[in-house]
């Protein structure tokens, strides 16, 4: 069973809190590269009128410059759940991926939706607790309990390394 590290929405428009986890995410990326684990980057684009963030073709929608880019596997989603990106779903099928390691910038939205839908599809999901953040960091513990209740494993970067 192949594994993938998924980096969700580490883009310029995201919460500044990502600065606190970017070092950990980059370390997780190094781990993935050294252990033959795929690395995938998920970008959010907001198509709704009047939106101010994640507009297609803006700097805000680009991946942040301090994120290590080690693959061309960059997929765009327009909803919270990363599996709604057909390219990402195809990538999973084509590469026979069964186990996911999740990192990302919005624990209460896109990370939550992606984890929920991956476990619902019977994939093995590991959330890297020190590689996720949120606009409201007080909600992170609650989110970790939620992920666990949905069948995700919560692990820290240390557990991984």
Secondary structure by P-SEA (a helix, b strand, c coil): cbbbbbbccccccccccccccaaaaaaaaaaaaaccbbbbbbbbbbccccccccccccccccccccccccccbbbbbccccccccaaaaaaaaaacccbbbbbbcccccaaaaaaaaaaaaccbbbbcccccccccccaaaaaaaaaaaabbbbbcccccc
